[in-house]
Amino acid sequence: MATVSVARVIILTKAGLKNADSSLAFAIQSIFILTITWGVVSYQGTFAGLKEIESKYGCY
């Protein structure tokens, strides 16, 4: 589900940002991707899984 949503966002942002700088376009795409991904995590109710990630894999 998240993969399909992210693919749609990338396609739509690339279509809407034709004349934008590539770095700016990438930053905007990243924000949309993070928003949709965390939205899916919230919808699925899997926030509790963050506590199960070992500390050596990030700053959690």
N, C-alpha and C positions, 0 to 999 in steps of 0.2 A: 504494500500500500504506500509506504513512504517513498519507495523508488519511483513509482509511477507519478506521485505528486511532485517529486523533485524534478523529474524529467519534464513535466509540464511547465514548471516554473522556469527552468532553464530555457526552454523553447520560447516562452512568452517574453521573458526579459531580453533575450537576444533579438527578438523581433521588434521590441519596443525601444531598444537602445542601439539602434544602428549607427547613429552619429556620435555616440559617447566614446570617451577614452576607454581603452580596454581594461585598464586597472580599475576605473570607476565602475564599469559594467560588471567586472568580476566581484567587486566589493558588494554591489547591490544584489547580485545573484547569491552570494554567500549569506547575506542577511535573510533573504527569502528562504533559502534552503534550511538554515538553522531554525527559522520560525516554523516552517512546516514540519520539520523533523521533531522538534520539541512539542508541537501540537499533537503529533501522532503518539508520542510517548505519553503525553497527558491523557489523550483519549483512551489509550490502552491501559492506563493506570499502572505503568511499570516504573514509576519514579523510585520505588523502594529498591529496585535493583541497583541503584547507584551505590548503596551502602555495601553491596557484595563485591564491588570492584576492589581489587587489591591496591594498596597505596603505591606500589611500585609502578603501576601503569598510568599514573597521573597525579593530579594534585587533590584528589578527593579525600 
